[in-house]
Amino acid sequence: MRKVLFGLSACAALFVLAATFAVADDEAKEIKGSAGCAACCFKGDACSASVKVADKVYTLKASEKANAATKKLIEGFKGAKTSVEVTIKGVIKEKTIIADSVTAAKG
Protein backbone atom coordinates (compact mmCIF):
# COMPACT_ATOMS: atom_id res chain seq x y z
CA MET A 1 0.00 0.00 0.00
CA ARG A 2 2.86 2.38 0.81
CA LYS A 3 4.40 1.80 -2.59
CA VAL A 4 1.13 2.66 -4.31
CA LEU A 5 0.71 5.86 -2.28
CA PHE A 6 4.34 6.83 -2.90
CA GLY A 7 3.91 6.20 -6.63
CA LEU A 8 0.73 8.29 -6.76
CA SER A 9 2.40 11.10 -4.81
CA ALA A 10 5.35 11.11 -7.20
CA CYS A 11 3.02 11.21 -10.21
CA ALA A 12 1.06 14.10 -8.70
CA ALA A 13 4.26 16.03 -8.02
CA LEU A 14 5.41 15.54 -11.62
CA PHE A 15 2.02 16.67 -12.91
CA VAL A 16 2.15 19.87 -10.82
CA LEU A 17 5.69 20.57 -12.01
CA ALA A 18 4.75 20.06 -15.67
CA ALA A 19 1.68 22.29 -15.30
CA THR A 20 3.85 25.04 -13.79
CA PHE A 21 6.20 25.00 -16.77
CA ALA A 22 3.29 24.98 -19.24
CA VAL A 23 1.82 28.12 -17.66
CA ALA A 24 5.22 29.82 -17.65
CA ASP A 25 5.59 29.24 -21.42
CA ASP A 26 2.37 31.17 -22.07
CA GLU A 27 3.53 34.30 -20.23
CA ALA A 28 4.44 37.20 -22.50
CA LYS A 29 8.16 37.82 -22.84
CA GLU A 30 10.15 40.67 -24.32
CA ILE A 31 11.52 39.58 -27.70
CA LYS A 32 13.87 41.71 -29.80
CA GLY A 33 14.41 41.22 -33.50
CA SER A 34 14.02 42.61 -37.02
CA ALA A 35 10.49 42.78 -38.43
CA GLY A 36 9.59 42.89 -42.10
CA CYS A 37 8.07 40.87 -44.91
CA ALA A 38 8.95 37.17 -45.00
CA ALA A 39 9.43 37.17 -48.78
CA CYS A 40 10.91 40.64 -49.31
CA CYS A 41 13.25 40.85 -46.29
CA PHE A 42 13.96 37.27 -45.24
CA LYS A 43 13.81 35.31 -48.54
CA GLY A 44 10.68 33.35 -47.57
CA ASP A 45 8.12 31.88 -49.95
CA ALA A 46 5.17 34.24 -49.42
CA CYS A 47 4.51 37.77 -48.19
CA SER A 48 3.61 37.84 -44.51
CA ALA A 49 4.53 39.85 -41.44
CA SER A 50 7.60 38.18 -39.95
CA VAL A 51 10.31 38.68 -37.34
CA LYS A 52 13.88 37.46 -37.45
CA VAL A 53 15.18 36.67 -33.96
CA ALA A 54 18.82 35.60 -33.95
CA ASP A 55 18.90 33.34 -37.03
CA LYS A 56 15.27 32.11 -36.93
CA VAL A 57 12.36 33.71 -38.79
CA TYR A 58 8.91 33.63 -37.16
CA THR A 59 5.51 34.64 -38.52
CA LEU A 60 4.20 37.64 -36.55
CA LYS A 61 0.55 37.80 -35.51
CA ALA A 62 -1.34 40.09 -33.14
CA SER A 63 -2.90 38.57 -30.04
CA GLU A 64 -6.45 39.23 -28.95
CA LYS A 65 -5.01 41.65 -26.34
CA ALA A 66 -3.19 43.77 -28.97
CA ASN A 67 -4.40 47.33 -29.47
CA ALA A 68 -5.30 48.84 -32.86
CA ALA A 69 -1.88 50.51 -33.27
CA THR A 70 -0.07 47.21 -32.76
CA LYS A 71 -2.36 45.42 -35.23
CA LYS A 72 -1.78 48.18 -37.83
CA LEU A 73 2.01 48.05 -37.32
CA ILE A 74 2.07 44.26 -37.76
CA GLU A 75 -0.08 44.49 -40.91
CA GLY A 76 2.37 47.09 -42.26
CA PHE A 77 5.25 44.60 -42.17
CA LYS A 78 3.57 42.48 -44.88
CA GLY A 79 5.16 43.56 -48.16
CA ALA A 80 7.74 45.83 -46.48
CA LYS A 81 10.94 46.04 -48.52
CA THR A 82 13.20 46.77 -45.53
CA SER A 83 13.22 45.44 -42.00
CA VAL A 84 13.06 47.48 -38.81
CA GLU A 85 14.31 46.67 -35.32
CA VAL A 86 11.42 45.93 -32.95
CA THR A 87 10.71 44.98 -29.38
CA ILE A 88 7.78 42.61 -28.99
CA LYS A 89 5.90 41.60 -25.88
CA GLY A 90 4.45 38.21 -26.71
CA VAL A 91 4.84 34.46 -26.77
CA ILE A 92 6.42 32.09 -29.26
CA LYS A 93 4.16 29.24 -30.36
CA GLU A 94 5.88 26.84 -32.75
CA LYS A 95 6.95 29.07 -35.70
CA THR A 96 4.77 32.07 -34.79
CA ILE A 97 5.14 34.97 -32.38
CA ILE A 98 1.79 36.04 -30.94
CA ALA A 99 2.31 39.69 -30.00
CA ASP A 100 0.48 41.67 -27.32
CA SER A 101 2.48 44.76 -28.30
CA VAL A 102 5.13 45.74 -30.85
CA THR A 103 7.35 48.79 -30.59
CA ALA A 104 9.54 49.84 -33.53
CA ALA A 105 12.96 51.32 -32.78
CA LYS A 106 13.27 55.05 -33.35
CA GLY A 107 15.66 56.17 -36.01
N, CA, C and O atoms as a GROMACS GRO file, in nm:
protein
  428
    1MET      N    1   0.082  -0.119   0.000
    1MET     CA    2   0.000   0.000   0.000
    1MET      C    3   0.086   0.126   0.000
    1MET      O    4   0.055   0.224  -0.067
    2ARG      N    5   0.196   0.122   0.077
    2ARG     CA    6   0.286   0.238   0.081
    2ARG      C    7   0.346   0.267  -0.056
    2ARG      O    8   0.360   0.383  -0.096
    3LYS      N    9   0.380   0.162  -0.126
    3LYS     CA   10   0.440   0.180  -0.259
    3LYS      C   11   0.342   0.246  -0.354
    3LYS      O   12   0.380   0.332  -0.434
    4VAL      N   13   0.216   0.208  -0.346
    4VAL     CA   14   0.113   0.266  -0.431
    4VAL      C   15   0.095   0.413  -0.398
    4VAL      O   16   0.090   0.497  -0.488
    5LEU      N   17   0.086   0.446  -0.270
    5LEU     CA   18   0.071   0.586  -0.228
    5LEU      C   19   0.193   0.668  -0.267
    5LEU      O   20   0.179   0.782  -0.312
    6PHE      N   21   0.312   0.612  -0.251
    6PHE     CA   22   0.434   0.683  -0.290
    6PHE      C   23   0.435   0.707  -0.441
    6PHE      O   24   0.471   0.816  -0.487
    7GLY      N   25   0.396   0.606  -0.517
    7GLY     CA   26   0.391   0.620  -0.663
    7GLY      C   27   0.292   0.726  -0.706
    7GLY      O   28   0.321   0.806  -0.795
    8LEU      N   29   0.174   0.728  -0.644
    8LEU     CA   30   0.073   0.829  -0.676
    8LEU      C   31   0.120   0.969  -0.638
    8LEU      O   32   0.096   1.066  -0.710
    9SER      N   33   0.187   0.980  -0.524
    9SER     CA   34   0.240   1.110  -0.481
    9SER      C   35   0.346   1.160  -0.579
    9SER      O   36   0.348   1.279  -0.613
   10ALA      N   37   0.432   1.072  -0.624
   10ALA     CA   38   0.535   1.111  -0.720
   10ALA      C   39   0.473   1.155  -0.852
   10ALA      O   40   0.517   1.253  -0.912
   11CYS      N   41   0.371   1.082  -0.897
   11CYS     CA   42   0.302   1.121  -1.021
   11CYS      C   43   0.234   1.256  -1.007
   11CYS      O   44   0.238   1.337  -1.099
   12ALA      N   45   0.172   1.281  -0.893
   12ALA     CA   46   0.106   1.410  -0.870
   12ALA      C   47   0.208   1.522  -0.869
   12ALA      O   48   0.182   1.629  -0.924
   13ALA      N   49   0.322   1.500  -0.806
   13ALA     CA   50   0.426   1.603  -0.802
   13ALA      C   51   0.478   1.634  -0.943
   13ALA      O   52   0.499   1.750  -0.976
   14LEU      N   53   0.497   1.533  -1.025
   14LEU     CA   54   0.542   1.554  -1.162
   14LEU      C   55   0.437   1.629  -1.243
   14LEU      O   56   0.471   1.715  -1.325
   15PHE      N   57   0.311   1.598  -1.221
   15PHE     CA   58   0.202   1.667  -1.291
   15PHE      C   59   0.200   1.815  -1.255
   15PHE      O   60   0.186   1.900  -1.343
   16VAL      N   61   0.214   1.847  -1.127
   16VAL     CA   62   0.215   1.987  -1.082
   16VAL      C   63   0.335   2.060  -1.141
   16VAL      O   64   0.322   2.174  -1.185
   17LEU      N   65   0.449   1.996  -1.144
   17LEU     CA   66   0.569   2.057  -1.201
   17LEU      C   67   0.552   2.083  -1.350
   17LEU      O   68   0.589   2.190  -1.398
   18ALA      N   69   0.498   1.988  -1.423
   18ALA     CA   70   0.475   2.006  -1.568
   18ALA      C   71   0.374   2.117  -1.593
   18ALA      O   72   0.393   2.196  -1.686
   19ALA      N   73   0.269   2.125  -1.514
   19ALA     CA   74   0.168   2.229  -1.530
   19ALA      C   75   0.228   2.367  -1.505
   19ALA      O   76   0.193   2.463  -1.572
   20THR      N   77   0.319   2.376  -1.408
   20THR     CA   78   0.385   2.504  -1.378
   20THR      C   79   0.466   2.551  -1.498
   20THR      O   80   0.461   2.669  -1.533
   21PHE      N   81   0.541   2.461  -1.561
   21PHE     CA   82   0.620   2.500  -1.677
   21PHE      C   83   0.532   2.535  -1.796
   21PHE      O   84   0.566   2.625  -1.872
   22ALA      N   85   0.420   2.467  -1.814
   22ALA     CA   86   0.329   2.498  -1.924
   22ALA      C   87   0.272   2.637  -1.909
   22ALA      O   88   0.260   2.709  -2.009
   23VAL      N   89   0.235   2.678  -1.790
   23VAL     CA   90   0.182   2.812  -1.766
   23VAL      C   91   0.290   2.916  -1.790
   23VAL      O   92   0.263   3.021  -1.848
   24ALA      N   93   0.412   2.888  -1.748
   24ALA     CA   94   0.522   2.982  -1.765
   24ALA      C   95   0.551   3.007  -1.912
   24ALA      O   96   0.590   3.118  -1.949
   25ASP      N   97   0.534   2.907  -1.999
   25ASP     CA   98   0.559   2.924  -2.141
   25ASP      C   99   0.459   3.018  -2.207
   25ASP      O  100   0.490   3.079  -2.310
   26ASP      N  101   0.340   3.032  -2.149
   26ASP     CA  102   0.237   3.117  -2.207
   26ASP      C  103   0.245   3.262  -2.159
   26ASP      O  104   0.166   3.345  -2.204
   27GLU      N  105   0.337   3.293  -2.070
   27GLU     CA  106   0.353   3.430  -2.023
   27GLU      C  107   0.427   3.511  -2.129
   27GLU      O  108   0.523   3.464  -2.190
   28ALA      N  109   0.381   3.633  -2.151
   28ALA     CA  110   0.443   3.720  -2.250
   28ALA      C  111   0.586   3.754  -2.208
   28ALA      O  112   0.613   3.784  -2.092
   29LYS      N  113   0.676   3.750  -2.305
   29LYS     CA  114   0.816   3.782  -2.284
   29LYS      C  115   0.854   3.898  -2.374
   29LYS      O  116   0.784   3.926  -2.471
   30GLU      N  117   0.963   3.963  -2.344
   30GLU     CA  118   1.015   4.067  -2.432
   30GLU      C  119   1.108   4.000  -2.533
   30GLU      O  120   1.205   3.934  -2.496
   31ILE      N  121   1.076   4.019  -2.660
   31ILE     CA  122   1.152   3.958  -2.770
   31ILE      C  123   1.202   4.070  -2.860
   31ILE      O  124   1.124   4.156  -2.901
   32LYS      N  125   1.330   4.069  -2.891
   32LYS     CA  126   1.387   4.171  -2.980
   32LYS      C  127   1.430   4.106  -3.109
   32LYS      O  128   1.486   3.996  -3.110
   33GLY      N  129   1.404   4.176  -3.221
   33GLY     CA  130   1.441   4.122  -3.350
   33GLY      C  131   1.418   4.223  -3.460
   33GLY      O  132   1.394   4.341  -3.434
   34SER      N  133   1.426   4.177  -3.584
   34SER     CA  134   1.402   4.261  -3.702
   34SER      C  135   1.272   4.216  -3.766
   34SER      O  136   1.256   4.099  -3.801
   35ALA      N  137   1.178   4.311  -3.784
   35ALA     CA  138   1.049   4.278  -3.843
   35ALA      C  139   1.043   4.328  -3.987
   35ALA      O  140   1.098   4.433  -4.020
   36GLY      N  141   0.976   4.252  -4.070
   36GLY     CA  142   0.959   4.289  -4.210
   36GLY      C  143   0.876   4.183  -4.280
   36GLY      O  144   0.810   4.102  -4.215
   37CYS      N  145   0.881   4.184  -4.411
   37CYS     CA  146   0.807   4.087  -4.491
   37CYS      C  147   0.890   3.958  -4.506
   37CYS      O  148   1.010   3.964  -4.533
   38ALA      N  149   0.824   3.845  -4.489
   38ALA     CA  150   0.895   3.717  -4.500
   38ALA      C  151   0.961   3.701  -4.636
   38ALA      O  152   1.076   3.658  -4.644
   39ALA      N  153   0.890   3.735  -4.743
   39ALA     CA  154   0.943   3.717  -4.878
   39ALA      C  155   1.044   3.826  -4.915
   39ALA      O  156   1.150   3.797  -4.969
   40CYS      N  157   1.010   3.951  -4.886
   40CYS     CA  158   1.091   4.064  -4.931
   40CYS      C  159   1.217   4.086  -4.848
   40CYS      O  160   1.320   4.128  -4.901
   41CYS      N  161   1.211   4.059  -4.718
   41CYS     CA  162   1.325   4.085  -4.629
   41CYS      C  163   1.403   3.959  -4.591
   41CYS      O  164   1.524   3.964  -4.571
   42PHE      N  165   1.333   3.847  -4.580
   42PHE     CA  166   1.396   3.727  -4.524
   42PHE      C  167   1.398   3.608  -4.619
   42PHE      O  168   1.420   3.495  -4.576
   43LYS      N  169   1.374   3.633  -4.748
   43LYS     CA  170   1.381   3.531  -4.854
   43LYS      C  171   1.288   3.412  -4.830
   43LYS      O  172   1.325   3.298  -4.857
   44GLY      N  173   1.168   3.440  -4.777
   44GLY     CA  174   1.068   3.335  -4.757
   44GLY      C  175   0.989   3.313  -4.884
   44GLY      O  176   1.017   3.375  -4.987
   45ASP      N  177   0.892   3.225  -4.878
   45ASP     CA  178   0.812   3.188  -4.995
   45ASP      C  179   0.698   3.284  -5.025
   45ASP      O  180   0.665   3.306  -5.142
   46ALA      N  181   0.636   3.341  -4.921
   46ALA     CA  182   0.517   3.424  -4.942
   46ALA      C  183   0.525   3.549  -4.854
   46ALA      O  184   0.592   3.550  -4.751
   47CYS      N  185   0.455   3.653  -4.897
   47CYS     CA  186   0.451   3.777  -4.819
   47CYS      C  187   0.369   3.755  -4.692
   47CYS      O  188   0.254   3.710  -4.696
   48SER      N  189   0.430   3.786  -4.580
   48SER     CA  190   0.361   3.784  -4.451
   48SER      C  191   0.446   3.862  -4.352
   48SER      O  192   0.567   3.874  -4.368
   49ALA      N  193   0.381   3.914  -4.250
   49ALA     CA  194   0.453   3.984  -4.144
   49ALA      C  195   0.538   3.882  -4.070
   49ALA      O  196   0.488   3.778  -4.026
   50SER      N  197   0.668   3.912  -4.056
   50SER     CA  198   0.761   3.818  -3.995
   50SER      C  199   0.862   3.891  -3.909
   50SER      O  200   0.882   4.012  -3.922
   51VAL      N  201   0.926   3.815  -3.821
   51VAL     CA  202   1.031   3.868  -3.734
   51VAL      C  203   1.148   3.772  -3.736
   51VAL      O  204   1.130   3.651  -3.723
   52LYS      N  205   1.267   3.827  -3.753
   52LYS     CA  206   1.388   3.746  -3.745
   52LYS      C  207   1.450   3.770  -3.608
   52LYS      O  208   1.488   3.882  -3.574
   53VAL      N  209   1.459   3.663  -3.530
   53VAL     CA  210   1.518   3.667  -3.396
   53VAL      C  211   1.640   3.576  -3.402
   53VAL      O  212   1.627   3.456  -3.427
   54ALA      N  213   1.756   3.633  -3.378
   54ALA     CA  214   1.882   3.560  -3.395
   54ALA      C  215   1.887   3.512  -3.540
   54ALA      O  216   1.890   3.595  -3.631
   55ASP      N  217   1.887   3.382  -3.564
   55ASP     CA  218   1.890   3.334  -3.703
   55ASP      C  219   1.763   3.256  -3.740
   55ASP      O  220   1.763   3.180  -3.837
   56LYS      N  221   1.655   3.275  -3.662
   56LYS     CA  222   1.527   3.211  -3.693
   56LYS      C  223   1.426   3.317  -3.735
   56LYS      O  224   1.423   3.427  -3.681
   57VAL      N  225   1.342   3.282  -3.833
   57VAL     CA  226   1.236   3.371  -3.879
   57VAL      C  227   1.102   3.315  -3.834
   57VAL      O  228   1.070   3.198  -3.858
   58TYR      N  229   1.022   3.400  -3.767
   58TYR     CA  230   0.891   3.363  -3.716
   58TYR      C  231   0.784   3.446  -3.785
   58TYR      O  232   0.807   3.562  -3.819
   59THR      N  233   0.667   3.388  -3.807
   59THR     CA  234   0.551   3.464  -3.852
   59THR      C  235   0.506   3.550  -3.734
   59THR      O  236   0.511   3.505  -3.620
   60LEU      N  237   0.463   3.673  -3.761
   60LEU     CA  238   0.420   3.764  -3.655
   60LEU      C  239   0.271   3.787  -3.665
   60LEU      O  240   0.220   3.828  -3.769
   61LYS      N  241   0.200   3.760  -3.556
   61LYS     CA  242   0.055   3.780  -3.551
   61LYS      C  243   0.020   3.856  -3.423
   61LYS      O  244   0.086   3.841  -3.321
   62ALA      N  245  -0.086   3.936  -3.430
   62ALA     CA  246  -0.134   4.009  -3.314
   62ALA      C  247  -0.219   3.917  -3.227
   62ALA      O  248  -0.294   3.834  -3.278
   63SER      N  249  -0.206   3.932  -3.096
   63SER     CA  250  -0.290   3.857  -3.004
   63SER      C  251  -0.426   3.925  -2.991
   63SER      O  252  -0.447   4.034  -3.044
   64GLU      N  253  -0.515   3.863  -2.921
   64GLU     CA  254  -0.645   3.923  -2.895
   64GLU      C  255  -0.632   4.046  -2.805
   64GLU      O  256  -0.718   4.133  -2.807
   65LYS      N  257  -0.524   4.053  -2.726
   65LYS     CA  258  -0.500   4.165  -2.634
   65LYS      C  259  -0.441   4.286  -2.705
   65LYS      O  260  -0.441   4.396  -2.649
   66ALA      N  261  -0.389   4.270  -2.826
   66ALA     CA  262  -0.319   4.377  -2.897
   66ALA      C  263  -0.412   4.493  -2.928
   66ALA      O  264  -0.528   4.473  -2.963
   67ASN      N  265  -0.360   4.615  -2.915
   67ASN     CA  266  -0.440   4.733  -2.947
   67ASN      C  267  -0.437   4.759  -3.098
   67ASN      O  268  -0.364   4.693  -3.172
   68ALA      N  269  -0.516   4.854  -3.142
   68ALA     CA  270  -0.530   4.884  -3.286
   68ALA      C  271  -0.397   4.927  -3.348
   68ALA      O  272  -0.366   4.890  -3.461
   69ALA      N  273  -0.317   5.006  -3.274
   69ALA     CA  274  -0.188   5.051  -3.327
   69ALA      C  275  -0.092   4.934  -3.351
   69ALA      O  276  -0.021   4.932  -3.451
   70THR      N  277  -0.092   4.839  -3.260
   70THR     CA  278  -0.007   4.720  -3.276
   70THR      C  279  -0.052   4.638  -3.396
   70THR      O  280   0.030   4.592  -3.475
   71LYS      N  281  -0.183   4.619  -3.410
   71LYS     CA  282  -0.236   4.542  -3.523
   71LYS      C  283  -0.201   4.610  -3.656
   71LYS      O  284  -0.167   4.542  -3.752
   72LYS      N  285  -0.210   4.743  -3.660
   72LYS     CA  286  -0.178   4.818  -3.782
   72LYS      C  287  -0.029   4.807  -3.815
   72LYS      O  288   0.008   4.790  -3.931
   73LEU      N  289   0.056   4.816  -3.712
   73LEU     CA  290   0.201   4.805  -3.732
   73LEU      C  291   0.236   4.667  -3.787
   73LEU      O  292   0.314   4.656  -3.882
   74ILE      N  293   0.179   4.562  -3.729
   74ILE     CA  294   0.207   4.426  -3.776
   74ILE      C  295   0.161   4.408  -3.920
   74ILE      O  296   0.233   4.349  -4.001
   75GLU      N  297   0.043   4.458  -3.953
   75GLU     CA  298  -0.008   4.449  -4.091
   75GLU      C  299   0.085   4.522  -4.188
   75GLU      O  300   0.101   4.481  -4.303
   76GLY      N  301   0.147   4.631  -4.142
   76GLY     CA  302   0.237   4.708  -4.226
   76GLY      C  303   0.365   4.636  -4.263
   76GLY      O  304   0.431   4.672  -4.361
   77PHE      N  305   0.402   4.535  -4.186
   77PHE     CA  306   0.525   4.460  -4.217
   77PHE      C  307   0.506   4.369  -4.339
   77PHE      O  308   0.604   4.335  -4.405
   78LYS      N  309   0.383   4.331  -4.370
   78LYS     CA  310   0.357   4.248  -4.488
   78LYS      C  311   0.386   4.331  -4.612
   78LYS      O  312   0.324   4.435  -4.634
   79GLY      N  313   0.479   4.285  -4.694
   79GLY     CA  314   0.516   4.356  -4.816
   79GLY      C  315   0.623   4.462  -4.797
   79GLY      O  316   0.664   4.526  -4.894
   80ALA      N  317   0.669   4.483  -4.674
   80ALA     CA  318   0.774   4.583  -4.648
   80ALA      C  319   0.904   4.540  -4.716
   80ALA      O  320   0.944   4.424  -4.709
   81LYS      N  321   0.970   4.634  -4.779
   81LYS     CA  322   1.094   4.604  -4.852
   81LYS      C  323   1.218   4.604  -4.762
   81LYS      O  324   1.320   4.544  -4.796
   82THR      N  325   1.209   4.673  -4.648
   82THR     CA  326   1.320   4.677  -4.553
   82THR      C  327   1.270   4.637  -4.416
   82THR      O  328   1.152   4.653  -4.383
   83SER      N  329   1.360   4.584  -4.336
   83SER     CA  330   1.322   4.544  -4.200
   83SER      C  331   1.352   4.656  -4.102
   83SER      O  332   1.431   4.745  -4.130
   84VAL      N  333   1.288   4.649  -3.986
   84VAL     CA  334   1.306   4.748  -3.881
   84VAL      C  335   1.323   4.674  -3.748
   84VAL      O  336   1.259   4.571  -3.725
   85GLU      N  337   1.410   4.728  -3.663
   85GLU     CA  338   1.431   4.667  -3.532
   85GLU      C  339   1.307   4.690  -3.446
   85GLU      O  340   1.253   4.800  -3.442
   86VAL      N  341   1.262   4.585  -3.378
   86VAL     CA  342   1.142   4.593  -3.295
   86VAL      C  343   1.163   4.525  -3.160
   86VAL      O  344   1.250   4.440  -3.144
   87THR      N  345   1.082   4.566  -3.066
   87THR     CA  346   1.071   4.498  -2.938
   87THR      C  347   0.927   4.451  -2.927
   87THR      O  348   0.833   4.529  -2.941
   88ILE      N  349   0.911   4.323  -2.902
   88ILE     CA  350   0.778   4.261  -2.899
   88ILE      C  351   0.754   4.207  -2.759
   88ILE      O  352   0.842   4.148  -2.698
   89LYS      N  353   0.633   4.228  -2.710
   89LYS     CA  354   0.590   4.160  -2.588
   89LYS      C  355   0.491   4.055  -2.634
   89LYS      O  356   0.382   4.087  -2.682
   90GLY      N  357   0.530   3.928  -2.621
   90GLY     CA  358   0.445   3.822  -2.671
   90GLY      C  359   0.501   3.685  -2.637
   90GLY      O  360   0.594   3.671  -2.558
   91VAL      N  361   0.442   3.584  -2.699
   91VAL     CA  362   0.484   3.446  -2.677
   91VAL      C  363   0.516   3.381  -2.812
   91VAL      O  364   0.459   3.416  -2.915
   92ILE      N  365   0.607   3.286  -2.806
   92ILE     CA  366   0.642   3.209  -2.926
   92ILE      C  367   0.568   3.076  -2.920
   92ILE      O  368   0.582   3.000  -2.824
   93LYS      N  369   0.489   3.050  -3.022
   93LYS     CA  370   0.416   2.924  -3.036
   93LYS      C  371   0.458   2.860  -3.167
   93LYS      O  372   0.422   2.909  -3.274
   94GLU      N  373   0.534   2.753  -3.160
   94GLU     CA  374   0.588   2.684  -3.275
   94GLU      C  375   0.667   2.783  -3.361
   94GLU      O  376   0.773   2.828  -3.318
   95LYS      N  377   0.620   2.817  -3.481
   95LYS     CA  378   0.695   2.907  -3.570
   95LYS      C  379   0.629   3.044  -3.580
   95LYS      O  380   0.649   3.116  -3.678
   96THR      N  381   0.550   3.080  -3.478
   96THR     CA  382   0.477   3.207  -3.478
   96THR      C  383   0.498   3.281  -3.348
   96THR      O  384   0.501   3.221  -3.240
   97ILE      N  385   0.513   3.412  -3.358
   97ILE     CA  386   0.514   3.497  -3.238
   97ILE      C  387   0.377   3.564  -3.230
   97ILE      O  388   0.336   3.632  -3.324
   98ILE      N  389   0.309   3.542  -3.119
   98ILE     CA  390   0.179   3.604  -3.094
   98ILE      C  391   0.207   3.726  -3.007
   98ILE      O  392   0.244   3.713  -2.890
   99ALA      N  393   0.189   3.845  -3.064
   99ALA     CA  394   0.230   3.969  -3.000
   99ALA      C  395   0.116   4.042  -2.930
   99ALA      O  396   0.010   4.063  -2.988
  100ASP      N  397   0.139   4.079  -2.804
  100ASP     CA  398   0.048   4.167  -2.732
  100ASP      C  399   0.078   4.312  -2.769
  100ASP      O  400  -0.012   4.395  -2.779
  101SER      N  401   0.208   4.342  -2.788
  101SER     CA  402   0.248   4.476  -2.830
  101SER      C  403   0.377   4.469  -2.911
  101SER      O  404   0.459   4.380  -2.891
  102VAL      N  405   0.392   4.563  -3.003
  102VAL     CA  406   0.514   4.574  -3.085
  102VAL      C  407   0.553   4.720  -3.086
  102VAL      O  408   0.471   4.808  -3.110
  103THR      N  409   0.682   4.745  -3.058
  103THR     CA  410   0.735   4.879  -3.059
  103THR      C  411   0.852   4.883  -3.157
  103THR      O  412   0.948   4.807  -3.141
  104ALA      N  413   0.845   4.970  -3.257
  104ALA     CA  414   0.954   4.984  -3.353
  104ALA      C  415   1.059   5.078  -3.295
  104ALA      O  416   1.027   5.175  -3.227
  105ALA      N  417   1.186   5.047  -3.324
  105ALA     CA  418   1.296   5.132  -3.278
  105ALA      C  419   1.290   5.267  -3.348
  105ALA      O  420   1.256   5.275  -3.466
  106LYS      N  421   1.324   5.370  -3.276
  106LYS     CA  422   1.327   5.505  -3.335
  106LYS      C  423   1.456   5.520  -3.415
  106LYS      O  424   1.561   5.468  -3.377
  107GLY      N  425   1.444   5.591  -3.527
  107GLY     CA  426   1.566   5.617  -3.601
  107GLY      C  427   1.558   5.596  -3.746
  107GLY      O  428   1.656   5.616  -3.817
   0.00000   0.00000   0.00000
